[in-house]
Amino acid sequence: MSERHRILVVDDHDDFRHGLEALVNATDTMELVGSVRDGADAVRMSLDLQPDVVLMDVHMPGLNGIEATQRIVEASPHIGVVVVTMLEDDESVFAALRAGARGYLLKGARRAEIVRAVEAVGSGEVILGPRVAERVAAYFRQAEAAPAPEVFPELTDREREVLGLIASGMENAEIARELGVSTKTVRNHASNIFMKLHVAHRAQAIVLAREAGLG
């Protein structure tokens, strides 16, 4: 039999904590090394016992699960934290992931789902419950669909257009022909662009424009 994952259970609800303890004790791939009911004890026990995986609640008296996760991971990055909570809002999910949690399950997850999460995180993987994974995917779909922030908002639309043509290597006379305006108008636009971007000459403007994706 392969080496068992050493588990610390953290939850302030006695019935749920005892249920997780029973699940761990009944699973051949896990070994229960500790069980606590608050975040401060979770940090202390994690640093003392060095479990492979911590099953961590979020809302607890004193130090909450997010802060406890961050302290544990900062001190012992090899410890995998799986958050097990009733909270599925974006703020809680992303706060836990930013804190260093490698798993996020909702209370009510099936036994097999918890076991799979522990084994995955204990092996260095990241795993999310189905509903949590869908929320994360939806968040990134929305982020991809959102319009990109406007570059150089201090410029007018025409000035951004002129800057893009400058960045593509066109001279003032070429830009004038492209836009159907006089060369003097292009020079005026260029002067305004340089002033607003606080650059001394064309080359500096081109560098800024290309770094922003223009040209």
C-alpha positions in Angstrom: 0.0 0.0 0.0 1.3 3.5 -0.8 2.2 5.9 2.0 -0.9 7.5 3.6 -1.5 11.2 3.5 -1.3 12.8 7.0 -4.3 14.9 7.6 -5.2 17.8 10.0 -8.9 18.6 10.3 -9.9 22.2 11.2 -13.5 23.1 11.8 -15.4 24.8 14.7 -18.6 22.8 14.1 -18.1 19.7 16.2 -20.5 17.4 14.3 -18.9 18.3 10.9 -15.4 18.0 12.3 -16.1 14.6 13.8 -17.6 13.6 10.5 -14.3 14.5 8.7 -12.3 12.7 11.4 -14.4 9.5 10.8 -14.0 9.8 7.0 -10.2 10.1 7.4 -10.0 7.2 9.8 -12.1 5.0 7.5 -9.9 5.7 4.4 -6.8 3.6 3.8 -5.0 6.4 2.0 -5.3 8.9 4.9 -4.0 9.1 8.5 -5.5 11.6 11.0 -2.7 13.4 12.8 -4.8 16.1 14.5 -8.1 17.9 14.8 -8.7 21.5 16.0 -11.6 23.9 16.0 -10.0 27.4 15.4 -7.5 29.0 13.0 -4.8 29.8 15.6 -4.6 26.2 16.7 -4.6 25.2 13.0 -1.5 27.2 12.4 0.3 25.9 15.6 -0.6 22.3 14.9 0.4 22.5 11.2 3.8 23.9 12.1 4.3 21.3 14.8 2.9 18.2 13.0 3.7 19.1 9.4 0.7 17.3 7.9 0.5 16.7 4.2 -3.0 18.1 3.9 -5.1 20.4 6.1 -8.9 20.3 5.7 -9.7 23.9 6.6 -13.0 25.6 7.4 -13.3 29.4 6.7 -15.5 31.0 9.4 -14.1 30.2 12.8 -13.6 32.2 16.1 -10.5 34.2 16.3 -8.2 33.6 13.3 -10.3 32.7 10.3 -9.5 30.0 7.8 -8.2 32.3 5.1 -5.7 34.0 7.4 -4.7 30.6 8.9 -4.1 29.2 5.4 -1.9 32.1 4.5 0.2 31.7 7.6 0.5 27.9 7.1 1.5 28.1 3.5 4.0 31.0 4.1 5.7 29.0 6.8 5.4 25.5 5.2 4.7 25.8 1.4 4.7 22.0 1.0 1.5 21.7 3.2 -1.6 21.5 1.0 -4.6 23.2 2.3 -8.1 22.1 1.1 -10.8 24.6 2.1 -14.0 22.9 3.0 -16.8 25.5 3.6 -20.4 26.5 2.9 -19.2 29.7 1.2 -19.1 29.7 -2.6 -19.1 33.4 -3.4 -16.3 34.7 -5.6 -14.7 36.8 -2.8 -14.3 33.7 -0.5 -13.1 31.5 -3.3 -10.4 33.9 -4.6 -9.4 34.9 -1.2 -8.6 31.3 -0.3 -6.7 30.7 -3.6 -4.7 33.9 -3.1 -3.9 32.8 0.5 -2.4 29.6 -1.0 -5.1 27.0 -0.7 -4.7 24.2 -3.3 -8.2 22.9 -3.0 -11.7 24.3 -2.4 -14.7 22.1 -1.7 -18.2 22.9 -0.5 -19.6 21.3 2.6 -22.0 18.6 1.4 -19.4 17.2 -1.0 -19.5 13.5 -1.3 -17.1 11.3 0.5 -15.4 10.2 -2.7 -15.0 13.9 -3.7 -13.2 14.7 -0.5 -11.0 11.7 -0.7 -10.1 12.5 -4.3 -9.3 16.1 -3.3 -7.0 15.0 -0.5 -5.2 12.6 -2.7 -4.8 15.2 -5.5 -3.6 18.0 -3.2 -1.4 15.6 -1.2 0.3 14.8 -4.5 0.9 18.5 -5.3 -2.1 19.1 -7.5 -4.8 21.8 -7.3 -8.4 20.7 -7.2 -11.8 22.6 -7.0 -15.2 21.2 -6.4 -17.5 21.2 -9.5 -19.6 24.2 -8.5 -16.5 26.1 -7.4 -14.7 25.3 -10.6 -17.7 26.6 -12.6 -17.6 29.9 -10.7 -13.9 30.3 -11.4 -14.4 29.5 -15.1 -17.3 31.9 -15.3 -15.1 34.6 -13.7 -12.4 34.2 -16.3 -14.9 34.0 -19.1 -16.3 37.4 -18.0 -12.8 38.8 -17.7 -12.0 37.7 -21.2 -15.3 39.2 -22.5 -14.7 42.5 -20.8 -13.3 45.3 -23.1 -9.7 45.9 -22.8 -8.9 49.2 -20.9 -8.3 52.1 -23.2 -4.7 52.9 -23.7 -3.5 56.5 -23.3 -6.9 57.8 -22.1 -5.4 61.3 -22.1 -5.3 61.2 -25.9 -8.3 61.9 -28.2 -9.4 59.1 -30.6 -7.7 60.9 -33.5 -4.5 61.3 -31.5 -4.4 57.6 -30.7 -4.9 56.9 -34.4 -2.0 59.1 -35.3 0.1 57.6 -32.6 -0.6 54.1 -33.9 0.5 55.2 -37.4 3.6 56.8 -36.0 4.4 53.6 -34.1 4.0 51.6 -37.4 6.8 53.7 -38.9 4.9 56.1 -41.0 6.2 59.7 -41.6 4.0 62.7 -41.2 3.4 63.1 -44.9 2.4 59.4 -45.2 0.0 59.8 -42.2 -1.5 62.9 -43.8 -2.3 60.9 -47.0 -3.6 58.0 -45.0 -6.0 60.2 -43.0 -6.8 62.7 -45.8 -5.6 65.7 -43.8 -2.8 68.2 -44.2 0.8 67.5 -43.0 0.5 70.5 -40.7 -2.5 68.9 -39.0 -0.5 65.7 -38.5 2.4 67.8 -37.0 -0.1 69.5 -34.6 -1.5 66.1 -33.5 2.1 64.8 -33.0 3.0 67.8 -30.9 0.0 67.3 -28.7 0.7 63.6 -28.4 4.3 64.3 -27.3 3.2 66.9 -24.8 0.4 64.7 -23.3 2.7 61.6 -23.0 5.6 63.7 -21.6 8.1 62.6 -24.3 10.7 64.7 -26.0 10.6 63.2 -29.5 9.1 60.7 -31.9 11.3 57.7 -30.9 10.2 57.9 -27.2 6.5 58.1 -28.4 7.1 55.0 -30.6 8.5 53.0 -27.7 5.6 53.9 -25.4 3.1 53.1 -28.2 4.6 49.7 -29.0 4.8 48.7 -25.3 1.0 49.5 -25.2 0.4 47.3 -28.2 0.0 50.1 -30.9 1.7 49.9 -34.2 
